[in-house]
């Protein structure tokens, strides 16, 4: 029985650069794998199944697994020729009660449809037939495309990779690294990858393929298991595979016209020395103190953080002393590494402190970000139930939001003099013309209960998602 071979890839598709000195025995080994799997004839593939998946970066507390969902149906369509991928899912809640983020308002017993797409250097989601940018997910979707069993082998052969012993090497700076193991039957059985992540720096991804079957002359695994960041991310049973399925994935015009969706910034002054920095899906708030600034939330990634930092410099010449992180969920903490590179101290609830310290100290060598280039590590200060920041004139109170299912260490920020409340994820005000919800959202109730518990005086809610609204809208939405 021939020994298994290990393939080390550090790139994707046509971004890869050929390496001279390609060993003939290595090429023969890869061609044997391609022949055994039927990869040479595969230009596209579509596979379907069901199982469970987990929402990466949305755990209830940093030490818990990602939130679990039951995937009733799952279809992935891949075109290797156009470097395009589409995932279509129907999923339901996987836990009772469902703790953590990512549920997207799925009611108990209800279901959610997702369509997640990428082509070339564009990524987007389709919600209610409308395409919304998802550039933050681009590298992960490219990784998923090129770590399909046939994608790995096709790219190894197509790029004339150098083979040394049991390995072949590719390079594509700024993308990712992959090591794929092929078993004795010449089937890809395991992939170990490292992909850049805005929170974790170098983020590990492990994929295991097993129980291969023949589908029209093409071998494909019927069991797929994946971990991301050390936590389970996918457990799928494949029931149908269609090699060379027709693929029609075109980039929508709104996505083509928005190549940098996170760089768009608009600012509104909501009180003297308090600015609401919006312009995308995730907002920030800038609060001016006597000799420094406080920023609430630095979300998403380096690009968004840089755009917010540039805007802050236009608003005031005072330095940023603190950035308050409402919670550790990846979409909300993705810009913290960038502000740490500016020697800004981050304030977060004690439940998040150790995780954020580790994240800020993590290496980012695959695609060095602002923090990695700065050589700094970042500073995190913890807060318990409450912390007050004041300069003698303005008071900024940080309060833990208790008894909620979204996060065990989430905080809200109250400006008592201005009667403003800044919060994330518990209440995202619907659009003015949106249909009224069919039921009362328990997260909304939780926020209202916490405001009442702390006896906070609030006129306006300034949410990290959505739009600023009078608190009366929250009360009306929950029937109070």
N, C-alpha and C positions, 0 to 999 in steps of 0.2 A: 504493500500500500504506500503510495507516495506521500511524502510529508506535506502538511498544510503549508500554504504560502501566505505571507503577510504583505499587504499592499499599503504603502504609506503615500497618501495624496495630500498636497497642501495647496489646493486650488479648486477651480471650477472651470468647466467647459473651455470655451475659446479664450478665456483669460489666461490659460496656462501657457507657459513658454516651453518649447521642446528642449530636452536636455540631450546633449551629444553623448556618444559612447554607449548607446543602448545595447544591452547584452542580448544576443540571440536566444539564449536559453530562457531569459526572462520574457521575451516576446512570445516564445513558444508556449510558456506556461500560461500567460494571459490569454492567448488565443485558444488554448485548451479549455480555459474557464468559459470564455465567450461561447465556444462551440457547445459545451455541456449545458449552458444556461439558455442557449438560443439568442444571445444578446446581439449578435452581428446583424440580424434581420430586424431588430426592434427599433423603429423610429419614434414610436410613441407607445404609451401603455396607459390603460385605465383599470383600476382595481377597486373592488367594493367589498364591504364587510360591515361588521359591527363590533362593539366592545365597550371600552371605557377610555376616556381621556381626562387630562388634568390641566387646569389653567395655570400656566407657568407664571411664577412671580406674584401670585395672588393669595398666598396662604394666610390663614387667620392670624397666626403669629409666625415669626421667621423660622422657628424650630419645627413647625408642622409641615406635612406634605402639602403639595399644591391641591387646591379644591378638586374633588372628583365629580365627573359627569358620566352618565350612561349615554353612549352613542348608539342610538337606534339604527342609524344608517350612516355610512361613510363611503364617499366616493372620491378617489384621487385620480386626476387626469394629468398626464405629463407628456409634453412634447420635447424631445431632445433636440429636434431640429430648430425650433424657435425659442428654446430655453424658457418654456412656459409651464406653469403648474397651477392647478385649481383644486381646492379641497371643498367639497360640499358635504355638510353634516346636518343631521337632525339629532339633537341631544336633549336630555332631561336631567334634572337634579339627581345627583348620585348619593347624597347624604341627607339625613334628617336629624336635626336641622342642618341646612346648608350654611357652613361658615366660610368666610373669606370672600374674595371678590370674583368677578368674572361671570356671575350668574345672569347678568343682563336683564334683570327683572323677570326671570322665569318663575312663574307661580308654582306652588306645589301641584304636581300632576300635569303641569303644562310642558310645552316643549319649545325649543328654540332652533331656528334654522340659521346656518352660517355658510357664507361663501367667501373663501379666502383665496386670493389670486396674486400671481406675480408673473411678469414676463420681462426678460432682460433686466434692466435696472429700475423697474417700476413695480411697486407692490400696492395692492388696494384690497378693500373689502367691499362686498356688495350688500347693502342693507336697504330693503324695500325698493329694489330695482335701481338704487342710486349707488354710484361708486364713490367711496371715500378713501382718501390717501391712507396708506399704512406703511410708509417708508421705514418706520422703525422695525418692521417685521421682514424687511427685504432679505437680509443675510440669512435669516433662519429659513425662509422659503427657498432661497437658492441652495442652501445646504440640504434641505429635504429633497429637492429635485435631484441633486447629484449624488445623494447617498441612497437612492433606490438601487436595488441589487444590480440592475443592468447599467444604470447610469455610472456607477463606480468603474465597472470594467470597461465600458465604452470610452470613458474619458482617459483611462490609463493607456489604452491602445491608441486612441486617436491622437494623443499628444506625444507619441514616440518617447515615452518616459524612460529614464535610465533605471536599469535593474541591477541591484547588487544583492546577491544571495537571494533571500526571500522577500526583498522589498523593492519597490519602485518609488521614485520621488518626483513630485511636482511642486512648483512654487507659484504663488499668486499673493503678493504682499497685501495685507489689509483685508483678506477674505477669511479663510479658515484653514485648519489642518485636519486631515483625516487619516486614520489607519484602519484598513478593512482586512479582516481575516477570512480566508477561503478554506473550506473544509476538504476532507479527503475525496469527496465526490465532486469537487470543483464548484461548489455552491458558496456564495458569499454568506457567511453565518454571523459575522459581527463587524460593527463599525464603531470605532472610537474617534470622536471628533472634538475639536476645540474651535469655538466660534466667538467672535467679539460680542460682548454684552455691555450695555450702558451701565449696569449696576455691578455685575460680577467681574468685569474685566474679561479674562479668559474663561469662558463658560464651557464646561464639559458636556458632551452629548454622547450617549451610548445607544446603539441600535442593535437588536438581535433578531436575526431571521432564522426560521426553522420550519420544518414540515413542508418541504417543497413538493409541489405537484406539477404535472404537465398540463399546460393550457395551450392547445393548438400548436404544439411543438416548442413552446417556451416554458422553461421552468420558473416557477415563482413561489415564494414562501406563503403559506397560509396562516402562519403565526408571526406577528410583528410586535415586538416589545421595545419600548424606548424610555430612557431616563434622560432628564435634562437638569443640570445643576445638582445632580445626585438624588433627585426625587423622581418617582415614576411619572411619566408624561403620556404614555399611550400603551394600550394593550388591545390589539386588534386581531380578530379572526377574519381572514379573507375568504370570501365565498365565490367570487367571480373575478376573472381576469380577462381582459380583452387586449391582446397585443395589437399594435398598429391601429388602435381606434382613431376615429376622426377627431381632431382637436381644433377647436376654433376659439382661441383666446386672443382677443385684440385689446390693446390698451385704450381705455375710454379717453375722449378728448379732455375732460376735466382733470384727469390724472396727468396726461401729457403736459398740460398747461400749468401744472403745479409741481415742478420737479423738486422744490424744497419747501414742503408744506409747513415745516416747523420754524421757518425763518420769518413768517409773517406775524407782525406784532402791531397791535393797536392799544392805545392807552386812554383811560378815562379817569379823571379826578373824581373820587367819590366823597372826599372830605378834604379839608385843608391839610395838605401834606400826606394824603393817602391816595394811591393810584391803583387802579385795577388794570393789570396788564393782560390783555386777551389777544385774540387773533387766531386762535386755533382751538383744538379740543380741550387743552389743559391750560389753565390760567395761573397767574401769580398775582400777589398783592405786594406793593412797596409801601412801607411805612417810614416816614421821616421823623427822626428823633433830633435832639439838639445838635449832636456832633457825629451822628452816624445814621445808617439806614438799617432797617430790618426788612427782609424779604420773606414772604410766606410762600413756600413751595418753589422748587426748581425741578420741573417734571421732564419726562420723556428721554432726553439724550443730550449729548454735547451741543448739537446744532440748536436745539431750542434754548438751552441754557445760555449759549453765546448770544443769541438774539435778545433774550431778556436782559442779560448783563449790559449789552450795548444800549438798550433802551433806558435802563436805570441810570447810566452815565449821562444821558441826555436830560433826565429829570432832575438830577441833583449832583453836585460835585462832592457830596459827602461819601465816605467809604461805607461799604456794606460790612457790618459787624457780624450779623447773624442771618442765617437762613433757617426758617422753621420748617421742618418736614412733618406733614400731617400724619404720615404713616409710611411703611417701608415698601408697599406694593410697587412693582417695578416701573409702572407708567408714571408714578408720582415721585420716585426717587432716582429716576434715570439721569437727571441733570445734576445730582449732588457731587459727583466726581469733578465736574467742571467747575463748580463754585469752590470746592475744596482746593482746587489749583490756584484760586485767588486768595488763599489763606483766610477764607471766611469760615467761621465756626458754625457748625450745624447743631441745631437743637431738635431733639426728637424724644418721644416717650421712652422710658426705661426699657420697655419691651422690645424696642428696636435698636437700642444703643449698641449692643455688642455686634449685632448683624451689620449695622452700618459701618462700624469701625473696621470690621473685617473686610467689608466691600471696598472701603476707601483705601485699604492697604493692599488689596489684591493686585497682582500684576496684570497688565494689559499689553502683552507683547505681540499678539497676532495683528492687532491694529491699534497702535498706541494712541490713547486719547489725551485730552488736555492735562489730566492729572498725571498720567504716566510721563508725559514730556516735561512736566514741571519738577518731577522728583520729590514732590511733597506727599504726605500721607493723609492729611485731613484731621480735623478735630471734631469730636461729637460730645455734646453735653446732654445729659439726660434730664428728664422731667417726670415727676410722678403724677399725682392727681392735679397739681396746679403749680404754675410758676408765673411770677409777675416780672415784667421788664418795664422800667420807668426811668425817665430822665428828670422827674420832678414836675413836669408839665403834662406829658402824655403817658398814659398807662396802657400796656399791652398784656393782657392776661391769657395764659395758655391753660386750657382745661382738657383733661381726659374725657372722652365720651364713653361712658360706661354702658353696659347692657345693650350691646348691639352685635349683630351677627357678621358685620363686615370685617372688623379688625379688633383684636384684643388690646391694641395700644394706639388707637387713633386719637388725635387731639383736634380741638377747634380753638380759634383765636378770637377773643372778644376785646373790642375797643370800647370801654364803658362811656367815655366822654362823647365819642362819635356815634354810639349806639349801633355799632356794626358788628356782625358776626361773620367770620370767615371759616368755611368748612369744606370738606372734600368728601364726595361719594355718598354720604348719608342722604343728602337731598340735592338732586339735580333738577332744577325747575324745568318743567316741560315748556316747549315753545308756546307762545301766546295762542296760536291757533290749533294746538294739538288737541286730540280727543281726550276727554277726561278718562283717567284710569278706571278700570272695572272694579278695582278693590283698593283698599288702603295699604300702602307700602309700609311694612313694619320698620324699615330703616328711617322713614320720615317720622314715624311716631317716636322712635328712639331719640332722634335729634330734638324734637319738641319736648320730650320728657326730660332730657338733660338740660335744656334751657330753663325749664321750669324748676328742676331740682336745684340748680345753681342760682336761681332767682336773678337771671341775667336780663338786663334791660336792652332790648333789641328792636330797632326799627327796620333795618335792612339786612338781608342775608347776601353775602358776597361769596358765591360758590366757586370752587375750583373748576367745576364743569358748568356749562349753561350760561345763565344770565343773572344779573343782580335783581332781586325782587324784594318787595315788602314782606315782612314776616307774616302778614295777613294771608299771603298766598299759601304758605305752609299750613297755617291753621285751617284754611278753607279746604285744602287737599285732604286733610285727615279728619275733617268733620268737626272741628272745634271752633 
